[in-house]
Amino acid sequence: MITTLAVENYRSLRKLIVPLGRLTVVTGANGTGKSSLYRSLRLLADSARGGAVAALAREGGLPSTLWAGPESVSRAVRAGEAPLTGTLRTEPVSLRLGFAGDEFGYAVDFGHPIPSAGTPKVPSLFNLDPEIKREATWAGPVLRPAALLSDRSGPAVKTRAADGSWHRSTGVLRPHDSMLSELADPQLAPDLLTLREHIRSWRFYDHVRTDADAPARSTRIGTRTPVLSADGSDLPAALQTIRETGDEEALAEAVDAAFPGSRIEIAPSDGRFGLQLHQPGLLRPLGAAELSDGTLRYLLWAAALLTPRPPALMVLNEPETSLHPDLLEPLADLILTASRDTQTVVVTHAGPLATALTAGAARHRVELQNIELVKEFGRTEVAGRESILDEPLWHWPKR
């Protein structure tokens, strides 16, 4: 389980180190950095698939994603005795992301490309692509020399082999490739392979579509689906998989809790599956195309959260969108049920959802971590944190 998330210089996250629990609920007003925290987790997941640099480039590269404020804010500025002014940069350009838990830790440091010596034959058009300057993995919650498992500086990498010896190589990595995606060898770097597969199991759901043309409203080819797709297109198959190989009782209870007396049915036709919802008082079931946005979204969350194949980490971004307030408590129960099997992070604007999660955590025996984000001088802070002594212990690998 991840116990610490650290981000530095990513958008409004100038220096943010937060603890994570079995269930972590992130709240805050609009513009306080909740979406940036969510995206930082996605960037870490992209690193394990070799896509972090491309993801940053799609956001406009480092010029668009780097912290845009000063490196520090003086006491006089904080006290309102002096204006906020720009200062010359004294530190190298660096966007850093990392996490750690009881078993493993990982950190990556992105920076600007270094121009090649001499004049290139063809000027590069990829100058927005950041480079990976430093990467490291370690055992345990805190980076220290004795716990280091792999260390990458530029193109040079050293990894701890299965017998405890160090394997060193030079020039094997390109600036935009992560060692997680390129060097996970079961013999030379078994711990790196374990960590990579752990991160690749993370699952993200962000604004699942429920509009009139949403994929979830159409019939689809039916095949066993233990994991709901990100766009929800395989919703009928995912629900049927839960009924046959997962917790069918929990699914039925979740539907009844949200829509009393209702039940779902999956109707097959020539190999295609269609979703139907039976409700009291109606002479026929409603198809997915007839369901309201909120009803369909709730069923999508049920399919995602009751998955028969729980991931190591599931991250939900604003799951309350388009849900009626009466559905927030059943949704909270679904999230708490899922949190017993998988670590979960919920980023939400909805105070009632956060309240329901807090109230139900003890009943479900789930460790809950509440994080409220606030904005101070343009930078994201954790509400109620008075000093760095309130932060989890964290060390970045140095360039």
Summary of the structure (lengths in Angstrom):
residues: 399
radius of gyration: 23.3
end to end distance: 27.4
largest distance: 77.9
contacts: 1257
relative contact order: 0.17
helix: 30%
strand: 27%
